Amino acid sequence: MRKMKRNLENIKRRALPAALIFVLAAYLLTGCIQSFDAEAYVKSCLDALYMGDYEEYADQVGISVEEARSDIEGQLDDSLESAFVGDTVTSDEDKQAYKDVVVEIYKLAKYEVVGSEEKDGDYVVTVSVQPSNVFEDLDEGFTAMITEAVADGDFDESQTIAYLNQYLEQRKAENEYGEAEEIQVNVTGDENNVYTIPEEDLTNIEGALFPGAV
């Protein structure tokens, strides 16, 4: 039982970095834009990160759709690899299923760009978000699932990620949204008209969209 608890703590720590996958892509959210629309830029970034819709983002930052997809999905793959460092028991199939369910969960993101203000060449963009409850009570819910599996004699360490995938699929199917709230996103430009969204602001959006993910 003590070993199971250690394994469970390890896997729960592994689950949360995957919830931060898209925040890590913040470093990619820059672009040299001649005719700048801050609201369109922020929406295109969110659409790329959460919906896997790269067309407008690629157009905004002046790269191809293929480059945008490769950059952001490559960041996703790198983050997953980091999450599973030292894991010698999880199958490649379960790791891929984990990636797939996280990508699908992030498509539940509910947001709308509702306004912006410009000041000295920088912008503050307001995004209205509705929180999803998918990641709420992750520790308690997943612990209960594993505890039940142990009690039934069905627990297998090599299947821990499979259990997590099952739990997340269930949470995705039962997803509910809370009341909308507004988040302020800073968009700053430099002398070369390269605009950037700070990682902190994307983290704030992440936390508002998916409480418990950060």
Beta strands, then each sheet from edge to edge (+ up, - down):
strand 1: 30-32
strand 2: 110-119
strand 3: 122-130
strand 4: 181-189
strand 5: 194-196
sheet 1: 1+ 5- 4+ 3- 2+
end
